[in-house]
Amino acid sequence: MIDMMFSVIKEGEGKEGEEEEKENFGKLEFTLDYNFTDNQLIVGILQAENLAAMDMGGTSDPYVKVYMLPDKKKKFETKVQRKNLCPVFNETFIFKIPYQELGGQTLVLQVFDFDRFGKHDVIGQISIPMNSVDLAQPLHEWRDLVGGEKEEVEKLGDICISLRYVPTAGKLTINIMEAKHLKAMDCGGLSDPFVKVVLQHQGKRLKKKKTTVKQNTLNPYFNESFSFEIPFGQIQKVQVLITVYDYDKLGSNDAIGKVWIGFGASGVGLRHWSDMLANPRRPVAQWHALCPEEEVDEALKKPLR
């Protein structure tokens, strides 16, 4: 009873000033449960209500990104719910974290508006410090979203690539030159980067190659070239997918970021390809900003014109 009185008084304080500031981003229904046997935190994203409209048409295409801070290594995303300000997700995600390590972590549920042509806007988010939750019993609640930081614009790094095509020989040469300002993926604030190059033609994978691994660096110098035979009749429709990974000898390699060059790409990825085709036999070098792997993969699924 005393608690209730206290919270009412607290809410009433400075109401006028708060009124102006309080913006409505919508709310999210979620569940939290901890499986002590398997060391698993189980996060359920159920639904959202009254989300802020981010698109011109007065609606949004929401999806929820789920991750833990300070370690953002494992990120999950729900499916995108098109044109819906009250979307139902009903998706479950599992983090394998020993109970004793949970206390220092914060669970972030971040609602984005999916945008096929640009950066995804943050609609709002909920941050849950794990030391504030009693995991002895399952938690199920609605919470108001607060204005989110633009986690999506997180810098992943840049990569310099040289392209050269000789039409008479039907030979494409890709030189992975160097990368800079890569996102640190290891505990020590570094990464062990290597680059994977995949060639696709009309959605079918033709070839793949890898560079060597550079240990403990966020600014690796590779200067490694790969040549591919691509007949002149096919080169227009080729896609080059370049992914920078952090090598992990114990687990799976984590993607730091990805670049799409060639057919169907946009911006720098398309311009670089066009420059190469316009300058046969000459190497054309270009820096590319890395994008989140899932963003590029999502874009690749779209039908190409």
Secondary structure, DSSP 4 states (H G I P E B T S, - for coil): -HHHHHHHHHHHTTHHHHHHH-----EEEEEEEEETTTTEEEEEEEEEESPPP-STTS---EEEEEEEES--S-EEEPPP-TT-SS-EEEEEEEEE--HHHHTT-EEEEEEEE--SSSPPEEEEEEEEEGGGS-TTS-EEEEEE-BPPP-GGG----EEEEEEEEETTTTEEEEEEEEEESPPP-STTS---EEEEEEEEETTEEEEEEE-----S-SS-EEEEEEEEE--HHHHTTEEEEEEEEE--SSSPPEEEEEEEEETT--HHHHHHHHHHHHSTTS-EEEEEE-B-HHHHHHHHHSPP-
